[in-house]
């Protein structure tokens, strides 16, 4: 190959790489259902993700088993976790400043959950897994995603596409899902869905789920759940999803740091 041919080949190769990096890898979408469906597909194909969440709002006195008194301010409540989607494992931590000293860790490995809560001591509690809730979704993400698709399809209010926005340095679609409180609980599953159920046991009130999905690869970047239970309180949960497909290593805690059985009232 001549020198001029070699230079031309290098220029062409560099141009191809730059074009691939600068352009979208997914076609532009305008249908909110197609955006959500693409996001679910992206989650199903991902290997790992880092999730962080912040909670704001307040609950009425006596709600959720708390002692009577003033409203419980949820500001500053946080949680984060590394999730190994390929293996079905998770390692997370949480803190709730409104309940002094309440923080802890949650490890899910091989369908077994290890829970450590600061108020209950320095050891983990080993909890057997099941087919539902968090462990069920981690163990069989495809089934969980399929169930979520069916729930979204059955919502009385169709998702709406808002104007595109920036998510950090990425361009994102924004989709809003308006729904009654009972429907929000169905979408969000056992954990946050149960919390919303306790916020309005009679199903009154409502809220929205806003989802930001990256335009280039359809991976979710942010999720904001807003629930208004009227006199029972309000709740806003903001979830960030980052570090897609980065290597994660999650293992069970050492045996000498584990006790068998769940403390009363605590389940995975």
N, C-alpha and C positions, 0 to 999 in steps of 0.2 A: 504493500500500500504506500502511495506517495505521501509526502509530508502534507500536501494540500488536502488530500483525501482523508488523512488521519485527523487534521484540524476540523474539517467539515463534520466528520463522524462525532468528534467530541462535542462540538457545538450543538449538534442535533440531540445528542444524549442529554446534555445539560438542560437544553430547552425543554425536552420531554419531562424530565424530573421536576423542573420548576413549574411547568404547567400543571402537572399532577398535584403538586403540593399547594398551589395557589387556588385551584378550582375546587368546586364542590364534588364530593364523591357520591353524593346522593342527589337525585333530582329534586328540584324545588317543588314543594307541596303547598296546597291551599286548603285541602279538606282536613278539618281537625281530627276526624276519625282516622284518616290515613296517617296523620302525624303520630297519634297515640298508638296505633297499631305498629308503626315502624319503631317507635320507642320500645314497645314490648318485645319486638323481634330482636332489637339491639341488646336488650338486657339478657335475653335468652342465649345470645351468642357470646356474651362477654365472659371473661375468665375471673375478673375480680373488680371490686370498686371500694372506694372509701366513702362512708356516709357520715355526715355530721348534721346535727339537728339542734335547733334552739326553740324554746317554748316561751310564749308570752300570754298574758291574760290573767284572769282570776276566776276562782270558783266560789260559789256561795257557801256560807257557813254551814257545816254539817254535811256537805256533799262529799260522796266518796269515802265516808267513814271518818272524816276529820272531826275534831272536837268542835262544839259550838263556839262561836265567837265571830270575829270579823272575817271578811272574805280572804281566801288564801291567794296571795299574789304569786303567780307562777314565773314571774320575770327572772331570767337568769338560769332557768332549768335547761340543761344541755345533755346531749348524748352524742357519742361518735363510735364508729365501728369500722374495722376492716372486714370485708366480706369476701371469702373465697367462693365464688359462684360455681367454679368447676368442681370443687370437692364438697361443697355444701357446708362449709365451716364459717365461724364468725368469732371475732374477739372485739368486744366493745366495753365502753365505760359510760357512766352516767352520774349526774350530780343535780341535786335539787336544793338550792340555798334556802328556799322557803321552809324547808324542814331541816333545821340545823343538824349538820353532821351526816345528812343522808347522801351517800354516794356509794358507788360500787362498780363491780365488773361483771360482765356476762361473757362466758365462753361456750360456744357450741361446737362440738367435735364429734363426728361419727354418731349423730343423732342422740347425743347426750349433752345436756346443758349443765354448766357449772356456774353457780350464782354466788357472788360475794357481796353482802350489804354491810356497810360500815357499822350501822347501828346494832348489828347482830353478831359482830365479832370479826376476826381476821381470817377465818377460813372460808373456803368455798363449800357450797352445798351441791351435791350431785343429784340431778333430777333426771329421771328417765324421760326419754323423748316419746313422741306420739306422731300421729299422721296429720294433725292439725296445727294451726298457729305457725309460729316462726320456724320451728324445726321441720314441719311438714313442707313449708315453702322452700327451705334450704335443701331438703333432701330430694324434692321433686319439683324444681323450678318450672319445668314445662307444664306440669299440671296446674301449678299455681297461676302461671301466666294465662293458661287456657280459661281458668275460672274467672280471672280478672276481665278477660275479653268478654265473656258472657255477661258479667255484671255491668260492664260499661255499655254493652249493647242494650241492656234492659232498663237503663236509666230513663225516667220520664222526661228529663230535660236533656237535650242534645248538647254535646260540647261545642264551644264557640271558639273561633280563631280570633285572637287579638293581634294587633300589629306586632311584627317581629321586634325583638329587643337584643341587646348585648348581654351575654352572660360572661362577665370577666372579659377575656380577649376573644371569645367566640360569638358568632352570630347564632341566635336562637329563635325558633318558633315559640309562640306563647299560646297555650290552649287553656281555656277556662271551662270548668265543669260545674255548673250550678246544680244544687240538689238539696232536697230536704235532709234533715239530720239522719234519719234512718237510712237513706240511700248513701250518704257519706260514710256511715259506719260499714255498710256492705262493701264499698269500694276499698276501704282502708284495712279491712280484715280484723283479726282478733285483738291485736294490741291497741292501736289508736282508735279503732272502731269501737271497742268496748269502753274506752274513755269517753267517747262522744255519746255512747248510750247512757252512761251514768250522768252525763251533763244534762241530757233531756230524756228521762226515762219514758215519757209519753210520746216521744217522737216529734215534739213541737220544735220550732226553730228551724234554722237552716244555715247554709254556708256555701262555700265554694272550695274547689281544688284548682289551683293554678299550676300548670306544668310548663316548664321551659325545656325545650328539646333542641339540641345542637343541630344546625342545618346540615353540617358536613357529614355527620355519621349517624344522626338520629338517636344519639345517646342522651338520656335525660340529664340535665345539669342542675335543675332546681325544682323543688316542689313546695308549694305553700298551701297549707290547709287553714281555712278560716271558718270557725264555727261560732254561731251566736245562739246561746241558749236562753236569752232574755234574762229573767231574774236569777236564773241558775248560774249564769256566768258566761264568759267568752273565752275563746281559745284560739291562738294562732301558732301553728307549728311550721317552721321554715327548715327545709331539708336541702342540703347541698350534696351533690354526687360528683366526686372527683377521683383522680388517680385510676382511671379505668385501665384494666389489664396489667397494672403494675404487680410485680411479684409480692406475694404475701406468704407468711409462714405462721400457721396457727396450730397450737398443740394444747392438749389437756394440761391443767396445772399439776404439779408434783403430788403424788399420792399422800404425802404427809401434810398437805395443805387442804385436804378434801374430807368433808364429813358426808355421810349418807343422809338422804331425806331432805325435804323442803321444810323451811320454817313455816308455821301456820300462815295461810293466806298468800303465800308466794308460790307462783307457778311459772314455768318457762313461757 
